Amino acid sequence: MGRCRDGYVQARLDDAWEWWTASVEEAREGRWVRDAVERQVMADIMAATNALHGGRPAPSTEDAWHVRIGRIGRIGRIANWAGGLRLAARAGGWELRPVVGRRPGDPVGMAEPLSGVYAIGEQGERGMTRLLREGRVPPEKEIARAEAFLTGPGSVEDLELFFYDD
């Protein structure tokens, strides 16, 4: 949702998934066990970014006006993740790092899943900024890919299911 170049958007999404997956694997293999603060931060992120539609795509009609308004709301929900993650990282003292073209840290800790998810929220912020400045709505494909990362089975929405340290 930032640049129009599909390759860059796809690289960001792919790398975000890599960072997210590394975090899950480290936790499942017992190399990273979240502490009480990390568990609470994840719970707070989920509460702060919970879409009111329950994670399912918002209803829409074929009317062009409704489609455009629906996309704007969807971009806004994606962008909201960036602010929530910046607050969480700041509160916990974790550094959000760029993920595109980089490997996750070793050992993995709380900064990795936050950074991976932040890459998608930041892309939403860029799309919203472009929308407000230029009036251009990101392509449907970009919005749908970001939503699939954030909501639905096997996504960030299922965050707590990936960790067995509670």
TARA-V164975 format. One record per run of one state. SS is the DSSP state (~ for helix, > for strand, _ for the rest). FROM is the first residue (numbers start at 1). LEN is the number of residues. If there is no record, write none. Layout:
ss={SS/SS}
from={FROM/FROM}
len={LEN/LEN}
//
This chain:
ss={_/~/_/~/_/~/_/~/_/~/_/~/_}
from={1/6/29/36/50/64/93/110/135/140/151/156/163}
len={5/23/7/14/14/29/17/25/5/11/5/7/4}
//
